[in-house]
Amino acid sequence: MRRQTIDPRIRAKVIATYGNRCWLNMPGCSITATEDDHIVPYSHGGRDTVANIRRACKHCNAMRQDRVLSGYGATLHAVIGPPRADFGMAMQSMLRRDSIVVSFDSLLRDLCPTQSKATDGLRLAAAMAWDGAARTLAKSSEPLDVWLVRTLPRSRRHPDMLAEWIALDYDVHVIETPADSTFALDLTPQEYRTAQQWYALHLTQQAVDARLAARRQRLTSLGLRRDVPAARPRW
């Protein structure tokens, strides 16, 4: 992949128009931009134009790789909730006929139909399959409708997936099952530990929506999103 220098006149106009603050705001962002980042990645045919370039810090540019801003290729959604949450029912009214769903629980069931017997190795295999599929689809230039479903919005490689999803403008849905309802279920030891981790995050749809609103306001100011709030379906 080429790393051709952007025309200094284009860079100057980008800075004059949109500033020299990192546009990505990924976890660990250093704020001050030092690199030119293509909104539509160069690998997808993105051009060296003012409309397609914003300034980014080195850390965020490397972390993003070629993942698209949602809607600039694939449109991405994330659904998170505690163990045994009814993800399928929650998404049913919003899925398109051609939607692609990447679910950790479904992958684990494919590997081990009886989840209570799933070994650490099988869970790791499911996690690796989920991560590989999610990252591949997140880089797609095709107008796919992608739904990423899991419990904890983090992994060893990506300890703050939620912040990455918000930075890339994913539509994030939180299934808010009361803790007493979840812990009243016949959870496996692994599910019990995961439930403890889930409720320790104190995630609510209201809090996530507030973060998304602030991010989308920033994207609008950068000319990357129209200031038209989307109606969220009632679950």
Summary of the structure (lengths in Angstrom):
residues: 235
radius of gyration: 19.2
end to end distance: 43.6
largest distance: 63.3
contacts: 649
relative contact order: 0.15
helix: 43%
strand: 13%
